[in-house]
Amino acid sequence: MPPEALRPYITTFYHARIVGSTSGAVVDRLHPEWANLRFVTGGEIRAAVGFDEEVSAIPTLAVTGPTSLSTRFEADTMQAWGIGLLPLGWSRLFGVGAADYADRIFDAQREPGFDWLSGMIELCRENSGGLQGESDAIAAFFLRHIGPPSRRDARIVGVQRALVDPEIQHVGQLADSVGMTKRTLERLSREAFGFPPRLLLARQRFLRSLAQFMLDPTMKWTATLDPQYYDQAHFYRDFNRFMGMSPREYASRPHPVLAAAAHARMAAAGEAMQALHKPVAPIADPA
């Protein structure tokens, strides 16, 4: 877990290691989530956001914007750090509209406004304290780069808090709960969260259901359904929208990366998926 001062901005730091085998590459399909930074320290990760794109090697320092589609993932042998970015973290670290980077993987070292992340590479190379030392160095690096507070910070936290509330079903409810007009909510949602509020609400109900299955794959899909679903057909439409396949097809495939990540995240952070984390306000709120 990141230090307390970073928790309004970052969900988790995680280090992943895959050791190749004669049976072929490890393959998985990752669910939609908030933005991520992946720092590949060894080997190669091949990935693509969406259903039809061919996977290709991601950059050494790769940012994935917030996603509304699954990400296909392959690796033979690799090591990488991952940093899960909350919407407030995206806003305070980069200060650019999230919608412009949604459903994209890009090279942080070549993207204006993100190239400062390159400093993390040298920090980790110079570190001699093992994984814990690297984690501490990464935390210190991000603490130095958190941007100044903004009056919209509280609004971002408020919207995210409402999104993880299973009682909030409709855009009107969401707008009322945070004291915004629908137009203002729409604008903030795209800028800070990457997508319009209706899509964000649909993604949340889908992920609540998928999280149940990932923690216990023996469950039938009918037992995982979020109460917001009218019926199975409603859930199946969402599943195809976000994952590009049917629930049955998804369940028939192994999920070595996502299953391990869901259980580890649940144990460390109390939620199986990044987008289900409850937000916390910055320690020093803007005046």
C-alpha positions as a LaTeX table, in Angstrom:
\begin{tabular}{lrrr}
\hline
Residue & $x$ (\AA) & $y$ (\AA) & $z$ (\AA) \\
\hline
Met1 & 0.00 & 0.00 & 0.00 \\
Pro2 & 1.22 & 3.56 & $-0.64$ \\
Pro3 & 1.91 & 5.83 & 2.34 \\
Glu4 & $-1.11$ & 7.60 & 3.80 \\
Ala5 & $-0.31$ & 10.92 & 2.11 \\
Leu6 & $-0.57$ & 9.23 & $-1.33$ \\
Arg7 & $-3.77$ & 7.27 & $-0.77$ \\
Pro8 & $-6.09$ & 9.98 & $-2.12$ \\
Tyr9 & $-4.21$ & 9.68 & $-5.42$ \\
Ile10 & $-2.91$ & 6.10 & $-5.73$ \\
Thr11 & $-4.67$ & 2.85 & $-4.85$ \\
Thr12 & $-1.75$ & 0.43 & $-4.74$ \\
Phe13 & 1.83 & $-0.20$ & $-5.72$ \\
Tyr14 & 2.30 & $-3.75$ & $-6.93$ \\
His15 & 5.21 & $-5.75$ & $-8.28$ \\
Ala16 & 4.41 & $-8.55$ & $-10.73$ \\
Arg17 & 6.72 & $-11.32$ & $-11.87$ \\
Ile18 & 5.98 & $-13.96$ & $-14.49$ \\
Val19 & 8.39 & $-16.81$ & $-15.15$ \\
Gly20 & 8.15 & $-18.34$ & $-18.61$ \\
Ser21 & 7.31 & $-21.97$ & $-19.20$ \\
Thr22 & 7.28 & $-24.43$ & $-22.08$ \\
Ser23 & 3.48 & $-24.28$ & $-22.19$ \\
Gly24 & 3.56 & $-20.82$ & $-23.76$ \\
Ala25 & 2.80 & $-17.24$ & $-22.77$ \\
Val26 & 0.62 & $-16.28$ & $-19.84$ \\
Val27 & $-2.54$ & $-14.76$ & $-21.32$ \\
Asp28 & $-5.35$ & $-12.89$ & $-19.58$ \\
Arg29 & $-7.99$ & $-10.26$ & $-20.22$ \\
Leu30 & $-8.01$ & $-7.43$ & $-17.69$ \\
His31 & $-11.24$ & $-5.67$ & $-16.78$ \\
Pro32 & $-11.92$ & $-1.92$ & $-17.24$ \\
Glu33 & $-10.44$ & 0.27 & $-14.52$ \\
Trp34 & $-8.97$ & 3.66 & $-13.64$ \\
Ala35 & $-5.62$ & 4.69 & $-15.07$ \\
Asn36 & $-2.44$ & 2.73 & $-14.45$ \\
Leu37 & 1.29 & 3.23 & $-14.81$ \\
Arg38 & 3.40 & 0.14 & $-15.55$ \\
Phe39 & 7.18 & 0.22 & $-15.31$ \\
Val40 & 8.66 & $-2.87$ & $-16.99$ \\
Thr41 & 11.94 & $-3.77$ & $-15.27$ \\
Gly42 & 12.57 & $-7.04$ & $-17.09$ \\
Gly43 & 11.26 & $-9.01$ & $-20.04$ \\
Glu44 & 8.30 & $-7.87$ & $-22.10$ \\
Ile45 & 4.56 & $-7.27$ & $-21.71$ \\
Arg46 & 2.34 & $-7.37$ & $-24.78$ \\
Ala47 & $-1.04$ & $-5.72$ & $-24.47$ \\
Ala48 & $-3.86$ & $-3.91$ & $-26.26$ \\
Val49 & $-7.00$ & $-2.15$ & $-25.07$ \\
Gly50 & $-10.12$ & $-3.37$ & $-26.85$ \\
Phe51 & $-11.32$ & $-6.48$ & $-28.59$ \\
Asp52 & $-9.85$ & $-6.42$ & $-32.11$ \\
Glu53 & $-6.46$ & $-4.74$ & $-31.73$ \\
Glu54 & $-3.36$ & $-6.93$ & $-32.04$ \\
Val55 & $-1.26$ & $-7.02$ & $-28.88$ \\
Ser56 & 2.18 & $-5.42$ & $-29.07$ \\
Ala57 & 5.02 & $-4.78$ & $-26.63$ \\
Ile58 & 4.22 & $-1.92$ & $-24.29$ \\
Pro59 & 6.88 & 0.72 & $-23.57$ \\
Thr60 & 9.21 & 0.44 & $-20.59$ \\
Leu61 & 7.19 & 3.18 & $-18.90$ \\
Ala62 & 3.61 & 2.75 & $-20.09$ \\
Val63 & 0.56 & 4.71 & $-19.01$ \\
Thr64 & $-2.87$ & 3.24 & $-19.60$ \\
Gly65 & $-5.62$ & 5.84 & $-19.37$ \\
Pro66 & $-8.95$ & 5.02 & $-17.73$ \\
Thr67 & $-10.59$ & 2.16 & $-19.61$ \\
Ser68 & $-14.12$ & 1.19 & $-20.59$ \\
Leu69 & $-12.94$ & $-1.88$ & $-22.51$ \\
Ser70 & $-10.97$ & $-4.92$ & $-21.44$ \\
Thr71 & $-7.22$ & $-5.06$ & $-21.97$ \\
Arg72 & $-5.68$ & $-8.16$ & $-23.53$ \\
Phe73 & $-2.43$ & $-9.11$ & $-21.83$ \\
Glu74 & 0.36 & $-11.54$ & $-22.74$ \\
Ala75 & 3.79 & $-12.20$ & $-21.25$ \\
Asp76 & 6.38 & $-14.97$ & $-21.34$ \\
Thr77 & 8.88 & $-13.80$ & $-18.74$ \\
Met78 & 8.65 & $-10.35$ & $-17.22$ \\
Gln79 & 8.94 & $-8.18$ & $-14.12$ \\
Ala80 & 7.10 & $-4.91$ & $-13.68$ \\
Trp81 & 5.93 & $-2.36$ & $-11.18$ \\
Gly82 & 2.35 & $-1.19$ & $-11.40$ \\
Ile83 & 0.85 & 1.97 & $-9.90$ \\
Gly84 & $-2.93$ & 2.33 & $-9.80$ \\
Leu85 & $-4.01$ & 5.96 & $-10.25$ \\
Leu86 & $-7.27$ & 7.30 & $-8.87$ \\
Pro87 & $-9.11$ & 10.10 & $-10.69$ \\
Leu88 & $-7.82$ & 12.66 & $-8.19$ \\
Gly89 & $-4.32$ & 11.30 & $-8.74$ \\
Trp90 & $-4.67$ & 11.76 & $-12.49$ \\
Ser91 & $-5.83$ & 15.34 & $-11.96$ \\
Arg92 & $-3.12$ & 16.32 & $-9.48$ \\
Leu93 & $-0.24$ & 14.52 & $-11.22$ \\
Phe94 & $-0.95$ & 15.35 & $-14.87$ \\
Gly95 & $-3.54$ & 18.13 & $-14.98$ \\
Val96 & $-4.89$ & 17.04 & $-18.38$ \\
Gly97 & $-8.29$ & 15.80 & $-19.46$ \\
Ala98 & $-8.65$ & 12.07 & $-18.81$ \\
Ala99 & $-11.01$ & 11.63 & $-21.77$ \\
Asp100 & $-8.15$ & 12.44 & $-24.17$ \\
Tyr101 & $-6.27$ & 9.38 & $-22.91$ \\
Ala102 & $-9.16$ & 6.99 & $-22.29$ \\
Asp103 & $-8.84$ & 3.44 & $-23.63$ \\
Arg104 & $-5.22$ & 4.07 & $-24.65$ \\
Ile105 & $-1.77$ & 2.73 & $-23.77$ \\
Phe106 & 1.02 & 5.19 & $-24.49$ \\
Asp107 & 4.71 & 5.82 & $-23.85$ \\
Ala108 & 5.10 & 8.18 & $-20.88$ \\
Gln109 & 8.62 & 9.11 & $-21.96$ \\
Arg110 & 7.39 & 10.43 & $-25.32$ \\
Glu111 & 4.17 & 12.11 & $-24.22$ \\
Pro112 & 4.33 & 15.81 & $-23.25$ \\
Gly113 & 3.18 & 16.30 & $-19.69$ \\
Phe114 & 4.04 & 12.72 & $-18.72$ \\
Asp115 & 7.77 & 12.59 & $-19.54$ \\
Trp116 & 8.70 & 13.61 & $-15.99$ \\
Leu117 & 7.83 & 10.03 & $-15.01$ \\
Ser118 & 11.16 & 9.01 & $-16.59$ \\
Gly119 & 12.84 & 10.04 & $-13.35$ \\
Met120 & 11.39 & 6.96 & $-11.69$ \\
Ile121 & 13.50 & 4.68 & $-13.90$ \\
Glu122 & 16.82 & 6.04 & $-12.64$ \\
Leu123 & 15.61 & 6.01 & $-9.03$ \\
Cys124 & 14.85 & 2.31 & $-9.21$ \\
Arg125 & 18.12 & 1.51 & $-10.98$ \\
Glu126 & 20.09 & 3.31 & $-8.29$ \\
Asn127 & 18.20 & 1.61 & $-5.46$ \\
Ser128 & 20.00 & $-1.12$ & $-3.52$ \\
Gly129 & 17.24 & $-1.95$ & $-1.06$ \\
Gly130 & 15.40 & $-4.61$ & $-3.04$ \\
Leu131 & 11.68 & $-4.42$ & $-3.76$ \\
Gln132 & 10.91 & $-2.57$ & $-0.53$ \\
Gly133 & 13.57 & $-0.01$ & $-1.33$ \\
Glu134 & 12.16 & 0.45 & $-4.83$ \\
Ser135 & 8.64 & 0.83 & $-3.41$ \\
Asp136 & 9.85 & 3.48 & $-0.97$ \\
Ala137 & 11.70 & 5.32 & $-3.76$ \\
Ile138 & 8.60 & 5.28 & $-5.98$ \\
Ala139 & 6.46 & 6.61 & $-3.14$ \\
Ala140 & 8.90 & 9.45 & $-2.45$ \\
Phe141 & 9.04 & 10.24 & $-6.17$ \\
Phe142 & 5.27 & 10.63 & $-6.44$ \\
Leu143 & 5.03 & 12.64 & $-3.23$ \\
Arg144 & 7.41 & 15.18 & $-4.78$ \\
His145 & 5.31 & 15.47 & $-7.93$ \\
Ile146 & 1.77 & 15.82 & $-6.58$ \\
Gly147 & 0.47 & 19.09 & $-7.99$ \\
Pro148 & $-1.06$ & 21.92 & $-5.95$ \\
Pro149 & $-4.58$ & 21.52 & $-4.57$ \\
Ser150 & $-7.54$ & 22.69 & $-6.59$ \\
Arg151 & $-11.05$ & 23.73 & $-5.67$ \\
Arg152 & $-12.35$ & 20.86 & $-7.78$ \\
Asp153 & $-10.54$ & 18.22 & $-5.68$ \\
Ala154 & $-13.51$ & 17.88 & $-3.34$ \\
Arg155 & $-15.85$ & 17.48 & $-6.32$ \\
Ile156 & $-13.71$ & 14.71 & $-7.80$ \\
Val157 & $-13.63$ & 12.85 & $-4.49$ \\
Gly158 & $-17.37$ & 13.38 & $-4.05$ \\
Val159 & $-18.20$ & 11.97 & $-7.48$ \\
Gln160 & $-15.96$ & 8.96 & $-6.96$ \\
Arg161 & $-17.51$ & 8.33 & $-3.55$ \\
Ala162 & $-20.96$ & 8.40 & $-5.15$ \\
Leu163 & $-19.86$ & 6.06 & $-7.94$ \\
Val164 & $-18.86$ & 3.34 & $-5.47$ \\
Asp165 & $-22.20$ & 3.68 & $-3.64$ \\
Pro166 & $-24.40$ & 0.80 & $-4.91$ \\
Glu167 & $-27.51$ & 2.85 & $-4.08$ \\
Ile168 & $-26.68$ & 5.40 & $-6.80$ \\
Gln169 & $-28.23$ & 4.04 & $-10.01$ \\
His170 & $-28.98$ & 7.00 & $-12.28$ \\
Val171 & $-27.20$ & 10.12 & $-13.47$ \\
Gly172 & $-29.83$ & 12.32 & $-11.83$ \\
Gln173 & $-29.18$ & 10.66 & $-8.46$ \\
Leu174 & $-25.45$ & 11.05 & $-8.95$ \\
Ala175 & $-25.76$ & 14.75 & $-9.77$ \\
Asp176 & $-28.05$ & 15.38 & $-6.79$ \\
Ser177 & $-25.75$ & 13.50 & $-4.41$ \\
Val178 & $-22.80$ & 15.76 & $-5.25$ \\
Gly179 & $-24.78$ & 18.99 & $-5.65$ \\
Met180 & $-24.06$ & 19.52 & $-9.35$ \\
Thr181 & $-26.12$ & 20.12 & $-12.42$ \\
Lys182 & $-26.08$ & 17.28 & $-14.95$ \\
Arg183 & $-24.11$ & 19.46 & $-17.35$ \\
Thr184 & $-21.42$ & 20.24 & $-14.77$ \\
Leu185 & $-21.26$ & 16.57 & $-13.78$ \\
Glu186 & $-20.89$ & 15.54 & $-17.42$ \\
Arg187 & $-17.97$ & 17.93 & $-17.91$ \\
Leu188 & $-16.18$ & 16.92 & $-14.71$ \\
Ser189 & $-16.72$ & 13.22 & $-15.42$ \\
Arg190 & $-15.01$ & 13.43 & $-18.79$ \\
Glu191 & $-12.16$ & 15.64 & $-17.54$ \\
Ala192 & $-11.30$ & 13.72 & $-14.36$ \\
Phe193 & $-12.76$ & 10.24 & $-14.91$ \\
Gly194 & $-12.46$ & 9.83 & $-18.67$ \\
Phe195 & $-16.07$ & 8.96 & $-19.49$ \\
Pro196 & $-19.62$ & 10.32 & $-19.19$ \\
Pro197 & $-21.42$ & 9.57 & $-15.92$ \\
Arg198 & $-23.90$ & 7.11 & $-17.43$ \\
Leu199 & $-21.06$ & 4.90 & $-18.66$ \\
Leu200 & $-19.24$ & 5.21 & $-15.33$ \\
Leu201 & $-22.32$ & 4.00 & $-13.44$ \\
Ala202 & $-22.74$ & 1.05 & $-15.81$ \\
Arg203 & $-19.07$ & 0.14 & $-15.39$ \\
Gln204 & $-19.38$ & 0.19 & $-11.61$ \\
Arg205 & $-22.36$ & $-2.18$ & $-11.46$ \\
Phe206 & $-20.59$ & $-4.52$ & $-13.89$ \\
Leu207 & $-17.36$ & $-4.53$ & $-11.87$ \\
Arg208 & $-19.20$ & $-5.20$ & $-8.61$ \\
Ser209 & $-20.58$ & $-8.36$ & $-10.23$ \\
Leu210 & $-17.30$ & $-9.41$ & $-11.85$ \\
Ala211 & $-15.42$ & $-8.93$ & $-8.56$ \\
Gln212 & $-17.66$ & $-11.51$ & $-6.88$ \\
Phe213 & $-16.83$ & $-14.05$ & $-9.56$ \\
Met214 & $-13.09$ & $-13.36$ & $-9.47$ \\
Leu215 & $-12.98$ & $-13.96$ & $-5.73$ \\
Asp216 & $-14.99$ & $-17.18$ & $-6.07$ \\
Pro217 & $-15.07$ & $-18.63$ & $-9.60$ \\
Thr218 & $-17.29$ & $-21.49$ & $-8.41$ \\
Met219 & $-20.20$ & $-19.06$ & $-8.10$ \\
Lys220 & $-22.88$ & $-19.07$ & $-10.77$ \\
Trp221 & $-23.23$ & $-15.78$ & $-12.60$ \\
Thr222 & $-26.79$ & $-15.42$ & $-11.31$ \\
Ala223 & $-25.40$ & $-15.32$ & $-7.77$ \\
Thr224 & $-22.97$ & $-12.52$ & $-8.62$ \\
Leu225 & $-25.46$ & $-10.11$ & $-10.19$ \\
Asp226 & $-25.48$ & $-6.63$ & $-8.73$ \\
Pro227 & $-28.97$ & $-5.58$ & $-7.52$ \\
Gln228 & $-29.02$ & $-2.86$ & $-10.19$ \\
Tyr229 & $-29.40$ & $-5.47$ & $-12.93$ \\
Tyr230 & $-32.98$ & $-5.98$ & $-14.09$ \\
Asp231 & $-32.30$ & $-9.52$ & $-15.30$ \\
Gln232 & $-29.60$ & $-11.79$ & $-16.73$ \\
Ala233 & $-29.98$ & $-10.34$ & $-20.22$ \\
His234 & $-29.15$ & $-6.87$ & $-18.85$ \\
Phe235 & $-25.98$ & $-8.25$ & $-17.27$ \\
Tyr236 & $-25.02$ & $-10.17$ & $-20.41$ \\
Arg237 & $-25.28$ & $-6.99$ & $-22.49$ \\
Asp238 & $-22.97$ & $-5.19$ & $-20.08$ \\
Phe239 & $-20.55$ & $-8.11$ & $-20.08$ \\
Asn240 & $-20.26$ & $-8.04$ & $-23.85$ \\
Arg241 & $-19.98$ & $-4.24$ & $-23.82$ \\
Phe242 & $-17.06$ & $-4.18$ & $-21.39$ \\
Met243 & $-15.29$ & $-7.50$ & $-22.01$ \\
Gly244 & $-16.09$ & $-8.31$ & $-25.64$ \\
Met245 & $-17.32$ & $-11.82$ & $-24.87$ \\
Ser246 & $-20.08$ & $-13.68$ & $-23.06$ \\
Pro247 & $-19.88$ & $-14.56$ & $-19.36$ \\
Arg248 & $-19.71$ & $-18.25$ & $-20.28$ \\
Glu249 & $-16.75$ & $-17.71$ & $-22.59$ \\
Tyr250 & $-14.98$ & $-15.62$ & $-19.97$ \\
Ala251 & $-15.54$ & $-18.25$ & $-17.26$ \\
Ser252 & $-14.17$ & $-20.99$ & $-19.51$ \\
Arg253 & $-10.77$ & $-19.28$ & $-19.77$ \\
Pro254 & $-8.00$ & $-19.28$ & $-17.16$ \\
His255 & $-7.30$ & $-15.94$ & $-15.47$ \\
Pro256 & $-3.87$ & $-16.34$ & $-13.88$ \\
Val257 & $-3.10$ & $-12.62$ & $-13.67$ \\
Leu258 & $-6.48$ & $-11.18$ & $-12.76$ \\
Ala259 & $-7.38$ & $-13.87$ & $-10.22$ \\
Ala260 & $-4.08$ & $-13.47$ & $-8.38$ \\
Ala261 & $-4.39$ & $-9.67$ & $-8.48$ \\
Ala262 & $-7.97$ & $-9.71$ & $-7.19$ \\
His263 & $-7.10$ & $-11.85$ & $-4.17$ \\
Ala264 & $-3.91$ & $-9.90$ & $-3.40$ \\
Arg265 & $-5.71$ & $-6.56$ & $-3.70$ \\
Met266 & $-8.57$ & $-7.79$ & $-1.51$ \\
Ala267 & $-6.12$ & $-8.87$ & 1.18 \\
Ala268 & $-4.06$ & $-5.68$ & 1.05 \\
Ala269 & $-6.64$ & $-2.99$ & 0.30 \\
Gly270 & $-10.05$ & $-4.47$ & 1.08 \\
Glu271 & $-11.35$ & $-4.36$ & $-2.51$ \\
Ala272 & $-10.82$ & $-6.83$ & $-5.34$ \\
Met273 & $-10.68$ & $-4.18$ & $-8.06$ \\
Gln274 & $-9.14$ & $-0.74$ & $-8.38$ \\
Ala275 & $-12.38$ & 0.95 & $-9.48$ \\
Leu276 & $-14.17$ & $-0.27$ & $-6.33$ \\
His277 & $-11.81$ & 1.47 & $-3.90$ \\
Lys278 & $-13.53$ & 4.05 & $-1.71$ \\
Pro279 & $-11.78$ & 7.40 & $-2.09$ \\
Val280 & $-10.24$ & 9.38 & 0.73 \\
Ala281 & $-9.85$ & 13.15 & 0.75 \\
Pro282 & $-6.37$ & 14.70 & 0.76 \\
Ile283 & $-4.97$ & 15.31 & 4.21 \\
Ala284 & $-4.84$ & 19.06 & 3.56 \\
Asp285 & $-7.99$ & 20.05 & 1.68 \\
Pro286 & $-7.86$ & 23.24 & $-0.37$ \\
Ala287 & $-9.34$ & 26.28 & 1.30 \\
\hline
\end{tabular}
